[in-house]
Amino acid sequence: MNNFLKSIKIFINDKKYFLYVISLIIYINITLIDTTTTFIVERISIYKSLIKYLCLAVIVVKILFCDIKKYSKNTYLRIFILGLIFTLTTIFSTNRAVIQYFVIILGAYDLEFKKIVKYVLIGEGICVLLIIILALCKVIPNRIFGRSNSKVNRYSLGFQYATYPSLFIWYLTMLYIYSRDKNIKIYEYISIGIINIIMYLVTNSRNELLFSIFIIFISIIYNKFQMLKAKKIFNKCAKYSVIFFTLFSILLMNLYNPQSNTWRKIDSFVSGRLRHLYTTKQDYDIKLFGNKMEWIGLSMIYEGKNKESEFFYVDNSYINILYNYGIIVLILVNYGYYYLIKKEEKKENTDNLLIAILFLIIMHSFIDPQLVKIAYNIFILLFVKVIVDDNQIKFKLKRKKEINELGV
């Protein structure tokens, strides 16, 4: 308890962490609340954008007064080029998320990522738990959905759709396992497993249960067994996984034939995902800086704004990014993940979980659109290592010395 209070005191005294992490948690939770039922969303809609922009403004202040003086000339050039690309993407796609994420990623410079993970885990975890409790207490709607060709009921637990709570629990599971790393105990694995099983029984979200089992299993392998040769092979495969899934997604989109019975059966098995890839290809062109996409999601249908037959959304992250943000952003995202995994692979201690977690996110994004959505995946903050030169050793050594002196 004393160590926890000491950490909180240091966190508050450290203006950089305080400014950035508080702004990040508020930004993420506002985005998270946006996925809940309209009961909550409508009550904060007036303030939602204002709060988000205030958070971004605070992060910009942190960048200007704490970080910018430490950048190299190459970093300035990269930031200028990327800023121009993301500005053009925002203009052509009319989607402001990409430029906002760029600011948030830059703001993560000179901050210890694992520390950020711990604070976000607490902040986002409390928000998710509160929404679920409000739904169970019938303060906010707990929608009930069915699954096609099945009598199983799926509960949304206060969110717009039944998949959302499971998604958030899966990402919180990864954050928890990553933050605990080698200190995690068997009873913690069991507890995490039970929570994910309960979430599956309530929401019937199979993908998230499967990936939760994956991360628990991989964590046990990494932390309890040596298997160095197997880990090296896995790391090598993980490095190229984002390129593989991108190319495979594009290949599927081009191969899909709605007239073929075989393809229709495959499409049915993956809940219509291939059909929507095909529709996107027919209705939109692939552009450098993206399209103004007219997505019609399940939340819009269940709120009565559209008919079920009008549903149109691409769950595959790679095709979603390709059409939403354009070719250049997709290439940059591919390079970002490739670079991070390659950098981790070269470290002497390749026994860490980060490569495995990045690989699972890349694989999961083949069927869900959260690859670069910060409320579900704060691991994109690591892209700051791709943007900013990692040569400010004296600042990092100074910071480490200060932390050690404080006894953390």
N, C-alpha and C positions, 0 to 999 in steps of 0.2 A: 504493500500500500504506500509506503514511504517513497519507494522508487517511482511509482506511478505519479504521485503528487509532485515529485522532483522533476519528472519528465514534463508534466503540464506546466510547471513554473518556468522551466527552460524554454518550452515552446512559446509561452506568452512573452517572455523576455526577448526571444529571438524574433525581431520584427519581420524578417523575411518569411520565416515559417508561418508566423501568425497571420500576416497579410495574405499570403498565398493560399495556405491550407483552408482557412475560414472561407475565403472567396470561392475556392474550388468546391468545397463541401456544399455551400449554399447553391452554387450554380448546378451541381449534379442533382441535388435534391429538388430544385425547381423543375429540372428536366424530368426527373423521376415522377414527380407529382403530375406532370403533364400526361403521363401514361395511365393515370387513375381515371375513375369514372367522372363524368361531367359535373357531378355533385361538388367535387373539390375544385376542378379546373375552372369552372365558371366563376367561382368565388375569388379566385386570385388572378383571373385573366387580365385585369386592369394593371396589376402590379408586376406580373410575371416578367415581361420584357424589361421593365425598368430595373428590377432586381438583378436580372442577368447582366445587363449593361453596366450596372454599378460594380458588380463582381469583376467584370472584365476591365473596368477602369482602374480598380484597385491593383489588379495584376499588371496592367500597363505601368502604373506608378512604380511597382516593385521592379519591373524591367528597366525603366528609365533611371531610377535612383540607386539601384543595387547591382544591376547586371551589365548594362550596356558598356560601362567603362572597362570591363574585363574582356570584351570581345576582340578577336583578332580581325585583321583586314579581310581575310577570307570569309570569316563569319558574317561580317557586314554585307559582303557581296552576296552570300547565300541567302541571307534574310531579305535583302532587296529583291532578288530574283523570285524567291518563293512568295514574298508578299505580293509581287506583281501578278504571279500566276493565280494565287488564291483570290485576289481582288477581281481579276477577269472571270474566274470561275463563279464567284458570287454574283457578278453582273449577269452573266449568261444563264446561269442556272436559277437565279433568284433565291438561292439557298444560302443563308448567312452562316450556317454551321461550320463550314470549312474554314472561314477566316477567324471565327471565334475559337475553334480548336487550335489554330495556329498560334494565337496569342497565349492560350492556356499552356500549350506545349513549351513555348519559349519561356514562360514564367517559371517552369520547373527547373531551370538552370541553377546549378550550384546548391541544389537541395537534395538531401538523401532520399532516394525513391522509396526505400523500404519504410522510412518514417512516414512519408506521405500515405503509403498504403495503409498503415496502421490507423491513422486518423480518419481516412476516408472509410475504412471498414467500420469504424465506430459510428461516424456520422450518417453514412448511407444505411447501415444496418438498423439504426434506431428509426430512421424514416420508414423503411420497408416494414419493420415490425409494427410501428404505430398504425400504418395504413391497414395491415392485416387485422390488427386488434379492433380498429374502428369498423371494419367490415363484419367481423365475427359478432361484434356487439350491436350490429344493425344500425350503426350511426350513418354509414355510407352504404350504397348498394353493393351487394355481393351477387353479381350476375351468374346465372347458370347457363352453360352451353352444352350442347350435345356433340357427339362425334358421329360423322356419317357412317351408316351401317352398324351402329352400335347404340346400346341403351345407356351407356356410361354418361353420367353427369360430370361436367367440368366446372369448377367454381373459380371465379376471377379474383376473389378475396380483396375486393375494392379497386382492382385495376380494370382497364378497359376490356381486356381479354384474358382468358385463363392461362395463356403461355407466359405472360409478363411476370407474375410472382415467382415462377420456377426459374425464369431467366435470371432474375435478380439474386435469388438464393444460390444459383450455380456460380455466378460471378463473385458473390460474397464468400462462397466456399473456397474459390481459388485465391481470393485475397487473404483469407484466414490461413490457409495451408502455406501460402508463400511467406506470409509474415512470421509464422511459427517455424517454418523450415525444419531444421534438424532437431528442434526442441519439442516438436509435436509428439504427444503420447498416444498410445493405442486407444485409450478411452475417448480421446478427442476425435480420432477417426470414426469410432463407433457412433459417437454423438452426431457428427456431421452426416454420416450415412443414414441414421434414423431420421434426421430432419429432412433430408432429400427424399427419402422413401415416403414420409408423411406428405410432403409437398406433391409427390407424384400421385398418391392416392386421392388427393383433393383436386388437383388440376389435370391429371392424366396427361402430363407433358413428358413423353417418353424420351425425347432427345436429351433433355436436361438431366434426367435421371442417369442415362447412359454415360454422359460426359462427366457427371459427378463421380460415378464409379471409376471412370478412367483416371481422373485426377487423384483420387484417393489411392488407387492401385499404383500409379506411377510414383506418387510421393513415397509410398512404402518401399518400392523398389529402389528409388534414389537414396533414401535415408537409411535403409536397413541392410542393403546388400551392396557389394562392391561392383561386380559385373562391368568392369571398366570398358572392356572391348565392346560389349553390347551397347553401352551408353554412347560410345564414340560413333558407332554405326547409326544409332538413333539421331544423334546430334547432326550428323552429316545429312541424313534424310530430311530432318526438320529445316535445315538451311534452305533447301530448294522447294519446300512444301508450298510456300505462298505462290511461287511461279507456277508450280504444277497445278494447283487448284484454280488459279486464274485462267490458264490455258485450257484446262479441262472444262471449266464453266463455259468458256467461249465456244469450245468444240461442241458441247452438248446443245447449246443454243442454236448452232448452225445445223446440227444433225437431226434435231427433232422434227418429226413429220406427223402432223395431226391426222393425216389420212391412214397412217399405219396402226393396225391393231396392237402390235407389239409395243410401239412407242406410247400408245394410249394406256396400256396396262402399266407400263413403267411410270407414266405420269400420275396415274391413279395411286400407285404405291407411295409416291413422294408428295401426295396431297396437292396435285395440280401445279407444282413448282415449274415443271418444264413447259407447260402450256403458257404460263405467264412470261417466261423467257422468250418464247416464240412470238407472243403478242407484242412485247416490247420491241423486238427486232423489226416487226412489220410496221409498227406505228411511229418509231423514232429513228433518227440517224445517230450514228456514233460521231461525236464531235470532240474537238480538243478541250473545250471548257464546259462541256455538259449541256443538258437540256432543262427546260422548265417542265419537270415531270408532273403529271396530273395523277398522283397516286390516289386510289380509293381503297382504304384499308378496312379491316373488320370493324374497327371502332366507329367509323363513319356509317357503316351499314346498320350496326346495332343501335346507333343513336337516331336512326330513321332518316338520315340525310341522303342515303343512296339505297338502291335495291341490291339484293344479294347477287343477282346476275351481273351486276356492274363491277364486282370486286376486281381490282387490278393492283397488284403489288408484287415486286420482285424480292423474294426472301434471300436469294443468293447475293452475298455481299459484293462479290467481284463484278457481277453484271449490274448490280444496283449502283455501285460507284462509277462504273464505266459510262452508264447513261445519265446518271444524276450529276456527276462532277467532271466527267470527260476522261479522255485517254491519258492526259498528262498526270492528273491526280492519281489515277490507277497505277501508273508506272512509278510514281513517287512512293505510294503506299507499299508496292512490291519491294522497291529498293530499301525502304525503311525497315521492314521486317527481315529482309535478307541480311542487311547490314548488322542489325542487332544480334541476330542468331550467330552470324559469322564472328562477331566480336566476342560473344560469350564463349563460343567454341574454342577460340584461341587462348582463353585464359587458362592458367595452370589448374585452377579449381573448376573443372567442367562438371563437377558433381552436383551443381546447383539445379534448382527446379525451374529457373526462368525459361530455359530453352523448351522444356516440356510444356510449360504453361502457354508460351507463345505458339507452340505447335498446335495445342488443343484449340486455342482461339482461332487460328488459321483454318483448322479442319471444321470447327463448328460453324464458321462463317460461310462455309459452302452451302449450308441450309438455312442460315439466319443472317439478317442484315446488320449485325452489330460490330463488324470489324473495326470501324473507326468512330463508333458512337461512345462518347466519353462516359456517359452514365452507366454503361454496361462494361466498359473496357478502359480503365485508366492506365493500362499498360502502354497505351499510345503516348503517354507522357515521356516514355523512354526515347521517343523520336528526337528529343532535344539533343541526344548524343550524336545524332546524324547531322543536325543543323549547326550546332555550336562546337567549335574546335575543343577537343578535350586536352588542352595544353595549359590550363590554368592551375598547375600543380601547387604553386605557392599558396594560392587562395584555399585550396582543398586541405593542404597540410596545416595551414593556420587554423582552419575551421575544426579539423580533427583534434588539434592540440587544445583548442578552447573547450570542446566537448569533454575531452578527457580530464581537463582541469576541473570541470563541473561535476565529474564523478558519474557520468552516464555510460 
